[in-house]
Amino acid sequence: MKVAIEVFSGSGHWGRAMANEGFFVLLWDITLGAEYDLLKRKNRSLLVGWIRAGLVVALRVGTPFTSLSRARTGLRA
């Protein structure tokens, strides 16, 4: 089984695209509940364990935008 994880999944567009390609997809985002909170060590350890065990063949980490992000404010470098 091909497993993909999308961390900070937000709208989950990447995850849906991977599912359409035959991957089993796990979306990981705090908006899904406290059990997805990466500030908790047990949650980080779980993800890292899956990756180290070779269970995950694709991973996307879509880091969250903040109010200071250039992409969010439209500022140019």
Secondary structure, 3 states (H helix, E strand, C coil): CCEEEEECCCCCHHHHHHHHCCCEEEEECHHHCHHHCCCCHHHHHHHHHHHHCCCCCEEEECCCCCCCCHHHHCCCC
